[in-house]
Amino acid sequence: AVVVIGVIVAVLYKSGVIFSSTKTEVIEKYFKSIQTSDFDSFVECFPKEMKNEYEQQRTEGGYGKEQVMKEVLYGDFIESYGSDYTIDVSFGRETKLKESEYDLSEYKSFYGSAPNVSEAYEIVTNVTFKGSKGSEDAKLYIYVGKCSGKWCIFNITQDNGIVDEDTRAALYEAAGITYTASGSSSSSSSSAASSSS
């Protein structure tokens, strides 16, 4: 009887029915696996179709698990921040997506199948990369879905913070600052203070 209970618990755990991760834990696991070059932990963050694709690419390329993380997938992190880099993650707004907002037809077309997603979220994630060669902050939009009780990452996009000249001029104007395209600006209150001195 103990063996049967152990098998049932193992099956429920593996399927994510019990002790399943939360939507933010899968994101933390993703970044930790990048920092530690843990390929097995990395691929567990994705639906099985994406996981299989990563594993197939690694095998076909003849790479070891740590090697593919350090040289192929995230070698640019080591180059930019140093081999001692760390990744700090904090979470912002979570937006639950409507079923119509996470249509998986393109996913299914690309991978041949798609998981059943019971719920999905867009999670604003602020990430800081720090190392001996440099550091960088990034604002990411990470899309996660719950597949058979387990949270998985489907997509990651980055907010590059690109502001064109017209938007920049409007922001300066709203703040009461005169903006010139050359990048020099002056506040009307500062010019008045400097002319009175």
Salt bridges, closest charged atoms under 4 A:
ASP40 OD1 - LYS65 NZ 2.88
GLU44 OE2 - LYS51 NZ 2.60
GLU44 OE1 - LYS150 NZ 3.17
GLU66 OE2 - LYS70 NZ 2.73
GLU94 OE1 - LYS23 NZ 3.59
GLU119 OE1 - LYS96 NZ 3.96
GLU122 OE1 - ARG93 NH2 2.95
ASP159 OD2 - LYS139 NZ 3.97
GLU165 OE2 - ARG168 NH1 3.57
